[in-house]
Amino acid sequence: MLKFVPILTEWQNIIANVQGIERDYNKELFSASNSKPIKIITGFRRSGKSFLVQMVAKALIEQKKIVLANLLYLNFEDYRLTEIQNINDLDAVVQMFLHELALPGKKLLIFDEIQLVPDWDKLIRTLYEKERDIEIFLTGSNSELLSSEIGSNLAGRYVSFEILPFSFKEFLSYQELIIDTEKDFYKNAASIKRSFTQYQKFGGLPEIFTINNANTKYSYLQGILSKVILDDIIQRFHVRQPILIEKIIHFMHVAVGNIISPTRVANFLKSEGIQTKQDTISTYMDYIVKTFAMYEVDRFDWKLKRIFNTNKKYYSVDTGLINLFPSLGNNYPKQLENLVFLKLKKSFSSIYYGTLENGKEIDFIAQDKSNNFYKFQVTQTVTSENKTRELSSFILSDKYLHKMNNILLTMDEKEETLQIEGCVIEKKYLLKWLLEPDKT
C-alpha cells in the first residue's frame, strides 16, 4: 500500500493550494464540518462537489482544525486508484494512512465518488464507529448514495448536501460582478443582461466558464452527458438498451416543464420506431433522475392538499443541457421556468405544480420548512393580450391555499403589484429575482 503514498501527498499539496471563488455552499459545508456526523455531498457530474470539499478541507487546515499531513483525499475516478477494487483494498489504504502517515490529532478523510467502490457503506460505518478522532466527507454523482445503497448501515449517522451547478448570482461573481444591492443591479444592468444570455444558453457547470468557443462549450456538455449515460446509468444499472436511454433523455429535455407520463414517452419512442413497455420507460426515467440530470415535480391536489403522482413535470439540472436538444418551437419560456425551478430548489423543502379546475396551471407551488406555501407563475412577458390569462391562474388557487405570496416572474423590467378579482400578485423582474438571497 505504500505505493499510494505519492498520490496521497500530491493531493494534500493540491488541496493546500486550491483557489477559486466562494460559493453559497461553502459556509453551509464549513459550518457542518468539525462535527461527528458523516457529510455526504451529492449532485450532478462536474457541478463542483469535489472543489467544494477541497475548499472546506483547505479552510480547516488554514484555521488549524487539522494539519495537512492528516488529510486523506481519495478520488475514485483517478485512474491510479483502479487497483482499489473492494472495501478490503480501500481499508488497507486507509489503515496505512492512519497508522503510518498521519500525525497525532484529528484526521479528515474525503472519499470522492465513493459509489464506485462496492459495499463502501460497510467500511464507512466501521471507520465511523471504530475511529474516534476522524471526520468523513463523501461525494457521489448518484442519489442512490442516499437511499437503498446505504440501507441501515449509515442511517442516523450522516448529514447530506445536494450541490447544484452555479446559480446566476454565482456566475456573476465568477465574472467579478458582485450584485448585493438594487443600486448594484441597475449600475451593472447592461452587463447583467449580457451575462444572463450566456448563462441561459450554456448553463452553470463551472468548467464551461473557461471555454470561449460556443461549439466547444456544447461539445463539453455533450461529453458530460455521454459520461452520465455510459457510467452512471448503463454500467451502474446494467442497462441493456443504451439507445433507449439516449432517446428518453432527449425527450425529457425537449419537453422540459411539460407534463410527462410514461405513455407520452412511449408514443414518442413509437414515432422513432422503438417499441418498449411502459414499465421499462418508468424504470429508465427513474435512473435518469437518480443521476441528478433531471428533477421530477409532482402535481399538487388542491382540495385535499396532497401530492398526486400520476403525471409529473421534469426539469433539467442545467439549461446548457437543454440547449443540446433544440426544440422545434420556442422553448425559451420553458428555459426561464427551468431557471426558476433551480432557484426554488435551493430554498424550499417541497415544490409542486398545480392543475386547476378550469384546465389552467400554476407553474410552481413551493412549500417552505415552516409549511408556508408560495405560488409562482413564469412568463416571458405580460401583454394586454395575455395578462388576464396569466393572472387568472392565481384566482382559483387562492380558494384552496390562502395567505400565500402570489409571484409572477417575467422578463419585463417594470415591477408592480397587480390585482385580479381581489387576488394580489407581485410582478417581479426575473433577472432581479434570481439575484435575491435564497430563503433559509
C-alpha positions in Angstrom: 0.0 0.0 0.0 3.0 2.3 0.3 2.9 2.8 -3.5 -0.2 5.1 -2.9 1.8 7.5 -0.7 2.9 9.7 -3.6 -0.7 10.0 -4.7 -1.9 10.9 -1.2 0.9 13.5 -0.8 0.2 15.0 -4.2 -3.5 15.6 -3.3 -2.6 17.1 0.0 -0.4 19.7 -1.8 -3.1 20.3 -4.4 -5.8 21.0 -1.8 -3.4 23.2 0.3 -3.1 25.5 -2.8 -6.6 25.3 -4.2 -8.0 28.6 -5.4 -11.4 29.7 -6.5 -14.5 31.9 -5.7 -16.5 31.1 -2.7 -19.9 29.6 -3.5 -23.1 29.8 -1.5 -22.5 26.2 -0.3 -19.1 26.9 1.2 -20.4 28.4 4.5 -23.0 25.7 4.8 -20.5 22.9 4.4 -17.9 24.6 6.6 -20.4 25.2 9.4 -21.2 21.5 9.4 -17.6 20.5 9.5 -15.7 19.7 12.7 -18.6 17.5 13.9 -19.0 13.8 14.1 -21.8 13.0 11.5 -20.6 11.9 8.1 -21.1 14.6 5.5 -22.5 13.3 2.2 -22.3 15.7 -0.8 -24.3 14.7 -3.9 -25.1 16.3 -7.2 -24.7 16.1 -11.0 -21.3 15.4 -12.5 -18.9 18.4 -12.8 -21.2 20.6 -10.7 -18.4 21.4 -8.3 -18.7 18.8 -5.5 -15.0 17.9 -5.4 -13.9 21.5 -5.5 -16.2 22.4 -2.6 -14.9 19.7 -0.3 -11.4 20.7 -1.2 -12.1 24.3 -0.3 -13.6 23.1 3.1 -10.5 21.0 3.7 -8.2 23.9 2.9 -10.2 26.2 5.3 -9.9 23.6 8.1 -6.1 23.4 7.5 -5.8 27.2 7.5 -7.8 27.5 10.7 -5.6 24.8 12.2 -8.5 22.5 12.8 -6.4 19.8 11.2 -2.8 19.6 10.0 -2.1 18.9 6.3 -0.5 15.5 7.0 -3.8 14.4 8.5 -5.8 14.9 5.3 -6.7 11.8 3.3 -8.2 12.6 -0.1 -9.1 9.7 -2.5 -10.8 10.4 -5.8 -12.0 7.1 -7.2 -12.1 8.4 -10.7 -8.4 8.8 -10.5 -7.0 6.0 -12.8 -4.2 5.5 -10.4 -6.6 4.1 -7.8 -8.1 1.5 -10.1 -6.4 -1.2 -8.0 -8.8 -0.4 -5.2 -11.4 -2.9 -6.2 -13.3 -3.6 -3.0 -13.6 -2.4 0.6 -10.7 -4.6 1.8 -8.4 -2.8 -0.6 -9.7 0.5 0.5 -9.4 -0.3 4.1 -5.8 -1.3 3.6 -5.1 2.2 2.2 -7.0 3.9 5.0 -5.2 1.9 7.7 -1.8 2.6 6.1 -2.6 6.4 6.1 -3.9 6.4 9.7 -1.1 4.4 11.3 2.0 5.1 9.1 1.5 8.6 7.6 -0.8 10.7 9.8 0.3 12.6 12.8 -1.4 12.5 16.2 -4.6 14.6 16.3 -7.7 14.8 14.2 -7.8 13.3 10.7 -10.0 14.3 7.8 -11.0 11.6 5.3 -12.5 12.6 2.0 -13.8 9.9 -0.4 -14.7 11.4 -3.8 -17.2 9.4 -6.0 -17.3 6.7 -3.3 -20.2 4.9 -5.0 -17.6 3.4 -7.4 -16.3 1.1 -4.6 -18.7 -1.9 -3.9 -20.0 -2.1 -0.4 -18.4 1.1 0.5 -21.0 1.9 3.2 -19.9 -1.1 5.3 -16.4 0.2 5.6 -17.5 3.8 6.2 -19.7 2.7 9.1 -16.8 0.7 10.6 -14.5 3.7 10.4 -17.2 5.9 11.9 -17.7 3.6 14.8 -14.1 2.5 15.4 -12.0 5.6 14.8 -12.7 8.3 17.4 -10.6 11.1 16.0 -11.7 11.3 12.4 -14.2 13.2 10.2 -15.5 11.8 7.0 -16.7 13.6 3.8 -18.2 11.6 0.9 -19.2 12.7 -2.5 -21.2 11.0 -5.2 -23.0 11.6 -8.5 -25.9 9.3 -7.9 -28.8 9.7 -5.5 -28.5 6.0 -4.6 -25.8 7.3 -2.3 -28.6 8.4 0.0 -31.1 5.6 -0.5 -31.1 1.9 -0.8 -27.3 1.5 -1.0 -26.7 2.8 2.5 -29.6 0.9 3.9 -29.3 0.7 7.7 -25.5 1.0 7.7 -25.3 4.7 7.8 -28.9 5.7 8.9 -28.7 8.3 11.5 -25.0 8.8 11.1 -24.9 11.4 8.3 -26.0 14.8 7.1 -26.5 15.4 3.4 -26.0 18.3 1.0 -27.1 18.4 -2.6 -25.0 20.6 -4.9 -26.4 22.3 -8.0 -24.4 24.0 -10.8 -23.6 27.7 -10.3 -26.6 29.9 -9.8 -26.8 33.1 -11.9 -25.6 35.1 -8.9 -22.6 32.8 -8.5 -21.9 33.1 -12.3 -21.8 36.8 -12.0 -19.4 36.6 -9.1 -17.2 34.4 -11.2 -17.2 37.3 -13.7 -16.4 39.7 -10.8 -19.8 41.2 -10.9 -20.9 41.5 -7.2 -24.6 42.4 -7.0 -25.6 42.9 -3.4 -28.0 45.9 -3.7 -30.6 47.3 -6.1 -28.1 50.1 -6.9 -25.5 47.4 -7.9 -28.1 45.8 -10.2 -29.1 49.0 -12.1 -25.5 50.2 -12.3 -24.5 46.9 -14.0 -27.7 46.3 -15.8 -26.2 46.0 -19.3 -23.5 43.6 -18.2 -26.0 41.5 -16.2 -28.3 41.1 -19.3 -25.3 40.0 -21.5 -24.2 37.6 -18.8 -27.7 36.2 -18.5 -27.8 35.4 -22.2 -24.6 33.4 -21.8 -25.8 31.7 -18.6 -29.2 30.7 -20.1 -27.5 29.4 -23.2 -24.6 27.4 -21.8 -25.6 26.8 -18.1 -23.8 26.9 -14.9 -21.3 24.0 -14.8 -18.2 25.7 -13.6 -15.7 24.2 -16.1 -17.6 25.6 -19.0 -16.8 29.2 -17.9 -13.2 28.6 -19.0 -14.2 27.7 -22.6 -14.6 30.6 -25.1 -16.0 28.9 -28.2 -19.7 28.1 -28.4 -19.2 24.9 -30.3 -16.6 23.7 -27.8 -18.9 24.5 -24.9 -21.6 22.3 -26.4 -19.1 19.6 -27.1 -18.1 19.7 -23.4 -21.7 19.4 -22.3 -22.3 16.5 -24.7 -19.2 14.8 -23.3 -20.6 15.1 -19.7 -24.0 13.8 -20.7 -22.4 10.9 -22.5 -20.4 10.1 -19.4 -23.6 10.1 -17.3 -25.3 7.8 -19.8 -22.4 5.4 -20.0 -21.1 5.3 -16.4 -24.0 6.4 -14.2 -26.8 4.7 -16.0 -25.8 2.0 -18.4 -22.9 0.5 -16.4 -24.3 1.2 -13.0 -27.8 -0.2 -13.6 -26.8 -2.8 -16.2 -29.0 -1.2 -18.9 -29.2 -3.4 -22.0 -30.8 -0.8 -24.3 -28.4 2.3 -24.4 -30.3 3.8 -27.4 -33.5 3.8 -25.3 -31.8 5.8 -22.5 -30.5 8.3 -25.0 -33.9 8.8 -26.6 -35.6 9.2 -23.3 -33.1 11.8 -22.1 -33.6 13.6 -25.4 -37.4 13.7 -25.0 -37.2 14.8 -21.3 -35.1 17.8 -22.2 -37.1 18.8 -25.2 -40.3 18.5 -23.1 -38.8 20.3 -20.0 -41.5 21.9 -17.9 -44.3 20.0 -19.6 -46.4 17.3 -18.1 -44.9 13.9 -19.0 -46.2 10.4 -18.4 -44.7 7.0 -19.5 -47.5 6.8 -22.1 -46.4 10.0 -23.7 -42.8 8.9 -23.8 -43.9 5.6 -25.3 -45.7 7.4 -28.0 -42.6 9.5 -28.8 -40.5 6.3 -28.9 -43.0 4.6 -31.2 -42.7 7.6 -33.6 -39.0 6.9 -33.6 -39.6 3.3 -34.4 -38.9 1.9 -30.9 -41.4 -0.3 -29.1 -41.0 -0.9 -25.4 -43.0 -1.4 -22.3 -44.1 1.5 -20.1 -42.7 -0.2 -17.0 -39.3 -0.1 -18.7 -39.7 3.5 -19.6 -40.7 4.3 -16.0 -37.6 2.5 -14.7 -35.3 4.2 -17.1 -36.7 7.7 -16.3 -36.1 6.9 -12.6 -32.4 6.0 -13.5 -32.1 9.4 -15.2 -33.5 11.2 -12.1 -31.0 9.3 -9.9 -28.1 10.8 -11.8 -29.4 14.3 -10.9 -29.6 15.1 -14.7 -33.3 15.7 -14.3 -35.6 16.5 -11.4 -39.2 15.4 -11.2 -42.1 17.6 -9.9 -45.4 16.1 -8.7 -48.8 17.5 -9.2 -50.5 19.1 -6.2 -54.1 18.1 -5.3 -55.6 21.4 -4.4 -58.7 20.3 -2.5 -57.0 17.5 -0.5 -53.6 19.3 -0.2 -51.7 16.2 -1.2 -49.4 15.0 -3.9 -51.0 13.3 -6.9 -48.4 11.1 -8.6 -49.9 10.1 -12.0 -48.2 12.7 -14.1 -45.0 14.7 -13.5 -43.1 17.6 -14.8 -39.3 17.3 -15.3 -36.7 20.0 -15.2 -33.0 19.8 -16.2 -30.2 20.3 -13.8 -28.7 22.8 -16.3 -30.1 24.9 -19.1 -26.9 24.2 -21.1 -28.0 20.6 -21.3 -31.5 21.7 -22.6 -29.8 23.5 -25.4 -28.2 20.3 -26.6 -31.6 19.3 -27.8 -33.1 22.1 -29.9 -36.9 22.2 -29.9 -39.0 22.7 -33.0 -40.7 25.6 -31.2 -39.6 28.4 -29.0 -38.6 26.8 -25.7 -37.1 30.0 -24.2 -40.1 30.5 -21.8 -39.6 26.9 -20.6 -35.9 27.6 -20.0 -36.8 30.6 -17.9 -39.2 28.3 -16.0 -36.3 25.8 -15.5 -34.1 28.5 -14.1 -36.8 29.5 -11.6 -37.2 25.8 -10.5 -33.5 25.5 -9.8 -33.5 28.6 -7.6 -36.6 27.4 -5.8 -35.0 24.1 -5.2 -32.3 25.8 -3.1 -34.9 27.5 -0.8 -37.9 25.3 -0.5 -38.4 21.9 1.1 -41.1 20.8 -1.5 -42.0 22.0 -5.0 -45.2 21.0 -6.9 -47.0 22.2 -10.0 -50.8 22.9 -9.9 -53.5 21.9 -12.3 -56.7 23.9 -11.8 -60.4 23.1 -12.3 -60.5 25.3 -15.4 -57.6 23.4 -17.0 -55.1 26.1 -16.3 -51.9 25.5 -14.4 -49.8 27.2 -11.8 -46.1 26.6 -12.6 -44.9 26.1 -9.1 -46.4 25.7 -5.6 -43.5 25.9 -3.2 -43.6 24.9 0.5 -41.0 26.1 2.9 -39.8 24.4 6.1 -42.5 26.3 8.2 -45.2 24.8 6.0 -45.9 28.1 4.2 -46.9 28.0 0.6 -45.9 30.3 -2.3 -47.2 30.3 -5.8 -45.1 31.2 -8.8 -46.1 31.7 -12.4 -43.4 32.3 -15.1 -43.9 34.0 -18.4 -41.6 35.8 -20.8 -43.7 39.0 -20.9 -47.1 40.3 -19.9 -49.1 42.0 -22.6 -52.6 43.2 -22.9 -53.4 40.0 -24.8 -52.1 37.5 -22.2 -52.5 39.5 -19.0 -55.8 38.0 -17.9 -54.7 34.5 -18.9 -51.5 34.7 -16.8 -53.1 36.3 -13.8 -56.3 34.2 -13.7 -54.4 31.1 -12.6 -53.9 32.7 -9.2 -57.6 33.3 -8.6 -58.9 29.8 -8.3 -55.8 28.5 -6.5 -56.4 31.1 -3.7 -59.7 29.3 -2.9 -57.7 26.3 -1.6 -54.4 27.8 -0.3 -54.9 31.1 1.4 -52.4 33.7 2.7 -49.8 32.8 0.1 -47.4 35.0 -1.8 -48.5 35.2 -5.4 -45.5 35.9 -7.6 -45.4 36.5 -11.3 -41.9 36.3 -12.8 -41.3 37.9 -16.2 -38.5 39.4 -18.3 -40.3 42.7 -18.1 -38.2 45.2 -16.3 -41.2 47.0 -14.7 -42.1 45.6 -11.3 -45.6 46.3 -9.9 -48.4 45.0 -7.8 -51.3 43.6 -9.8 -54.8 42.6 -8.7 -57.5 40.5 -10.3 -60.8 39.8 -8.5 -59.3 40.7 -5.2 -56.2 38.5 -5.7 -53.0 40.4 -5.1 -50.0 39.4 -7.3 -46.4 40.7 -7.2 -45.0 41.0 -10.7 -41.2 40.8 -10.5 -38.3 41.1 -12.9 -36.9 37.6 -13.2 -33.3 38.8 -13.5 -33.6 40.7 -10.2 -35.4 37.9 -8.5 -32.7 35.4 -9.5 -30.2 37.6 -7.6 -32.3 37.7 -4.4 -30.9 35.8 -1.4 -32.2 32.3 -1.1 -34.7 31.6 1.6 -33.4 29.9 4.7 
